[in-house]
Amino acid sequence: MTDLSGKTVLVTGAASGLGRFMAFGFAERGATVVGWDLEREALDVLVKELHDDGGIAYAYVCDVGDRSAVEAAADRVHREVGPVDVLVNNAGVVSGRYFLELTQEDVEQTFRVNALAHFWTIQAFLPQMIERGSGHIVTIASSVGLAAGARVTDYAASKAAVVGLTESLRLELADQAPGVRTTLVCPNIMDTPLFAGAEMRLRRLIPVLNAEDVAAAVVHAVERDRERLYIPWLVYPAAALRALPAPAADAVLRLLGASVGMAHFVGREGHR
């Protein structure tokens, strides 16, 4: 069990959507919140609202898809705020196109923001966690990192990459620094602007998730030191589909709407 009161929590992509809800959730637990995002104005609003609620918050404009920007922002956090106790890698982008419609720039941007940024932020903050013997790294991945769908080839591949990163890192830390924990979060589609237009075929069985509810679940998972958080519950059996023959697995995914979920996707430019 982790007491978040007095801890410093850094959330990437904090200015909107899931990141914003998580920032408020951690602040409600008494944590100091450090928000990173591209949107200066939205970050300023977030900090003001957190301060108005009696919280402590800092904001830094940072393009997590730029390694030098991550290193510079991390250096400022070290100097101006202090050690980070909980790192939440949340920022993400979605293209929502068929494979042959993706440009090379689309693919590179997706991997820089959704995957490489996780390596860069962890490299920046993990050494101090290991030195202190405590800390927590949260990876906001996706259900499509476990069981993919159509029109998300780059997104699914990037999320699968951070699933592998987090699972491998957990094993390493168990030997090197048992006090540093990890939480892998794999939610289904959420009602954030990033996924505008995306939908689920069996909405009663697999609803589009409320981002505020997901944020509350993430905060609770960190407090409980949970290694994995898959939302909704059907993500757990979906993760086992690879054990089935491909035709059978594909039939299940089609039944669940994996082939058509992004058919009317609109999304938005920017980070989660």
URGI-V180808 format. One record per residue. N is the residue number from 1. PHI is phi in whole degrees, 0 to 359 (none if undefined). BURIAL is b if it has 9 or more other C-alpha atoms within 8 Angstrom, else e. Layout:
BEGIN
N;PHI;BURIAL  N;PHI;BURIAL
END
This chain:
BEGIN
1;none;e  2;248;e  3;271;e  4;277;b  5;298;e  6;84;e  7;278;b  8;254;b  9;242;b  10;257;b  11;241;b  12;275;b  13;63;b  14;274;b  15;280;b  16;206;b  17;57;b  18;301;b  19;300;b  20;296;b  21;297;b  22;295;b  23;303;b  24;293;b  25;297;b  26;291;b  27;297;b  28;297;e  29;273;e  30;92;b  31;274;b  32;279;b  33;254;b  34;246;b  35;255;b  36;246;b  37;192;b  38;275;b  39;267;e  40;298;b  41;297;e  42;294;b  43;296;b  44;297;b  45;297;e  46;302;b  47;297;b  48;299;e  49;293;e  50;294;b  51;297;b  52;298;e  53;275;e  54;90;e  55;268;b  56;244;b  57;212;b  58;229;b  59;223;b  60;223;b  61;286;b  62;207;b  63;272;b  64;292;b  65;279;b  66;241;b  67;302;b  68;295;e  69;293;b  70;298;b  71;297;b  72;293;e  73;293;b  74;297;b  75;297;e  76;296;b  77;298;b  78;303;b  79;281;e  80;263;e  81;246;e  82;117;e  83;297;b  84;263;b  85;270;b  86;229;b  87;252;b  88;246;b  89;275;b  90;242;b  91;304;b  92;201;b  93;229;b  94;227;b  95;273;b  96;70;b  97;239;e  98;295;b  99;308;b  100;284;e  101;269;e  102;283;b  103;272;e  104;300;e  105;294;e  106;301;b  107;295;b  108;295;e  109;297;b  110;302;b  111;287;b  112;296;b  113;281;b  114;275;b  115;232;b  116;300;b  117;302;b  118;296;b  119;298;e  120;293;b  121;290;b  122;296;b  123;299;e  124;283;b  125;248;b  126;295;b  127;305;e  128;292;e  129;297;b  130;296;b  131;298;e  132;279;e  133;79;b  134;203;b  135;155;b  136;209;b  137;243;b  138;250;b  139;250;b  140;272;b  141;263;b  142;192;b  143;299;b  144;285;b  145;285;b  146;250;b  147;218;b  148;283;b  149;219;b  150;278;b  151;64;b  152;222;b  153;302;b  154;289;b  155;296;b  156;298;b  157;295;b  158;292;b  159;287;b  160;298;b  161;297;b  162;281;b  163;298;b  164;297;e  165;302;e  166;292;b  167;294;b  168;290;e  169;297;b  170;301;b  171;294;e  172;297;e  173;292;b  174;301;e  175;267;e  176;275;e  177;205;b  178;301;b  179;280;e  180;261;b  181;253;b  182;228;b  183;227;b  184;261;b  185;249;b  186;235;b  187;271;b  188;279;b  189;304;b  190;248;b  191;274;b  192;257;b  193;303;b  194;299;b  195;250;b  196;303;b  197;94;b  198;288;b  199;209;b  200;248;b  201;290;b  202;260;b  203;296;e  204;289;e  205;275;e  206;231;b  207;285;e  208;293;b  209;281;b  210;279;e  211;298;b  212;295;b  213;293;e  214;297;b  215;301;b  216;298;b  217;293;e  218;294;b  219;300;b  220;297;e  221;297;b  222;295;b  223;299;b  224;269;e  225;58;b  226;284;b  227;283;e  228;223;e  229;221;b  230;252;b  231;227;b  232;281;e  233;298;e  234;294;e  235;296;b  236;297;e  237;292;e  238;298;b  239;294;b  240;268;e  241;297;b  242;294;b  243;283;e  244;273;e  245;302;e  246;306;e  247;300;e  248;292;e  249;298;b  250;296;e  251;297;e  252;295;e  253;298;b  254;295;b  255;300;e  256;281;b  257;96;b  258;295;b  259;275;b  260;238;b  261;301;b  262;257;b  263;298;e  264;248;e  265;300;b  266;244;b  267;64;b  268;208;e  269;285;e  270;119;e  271;256;b  272;302;b
END
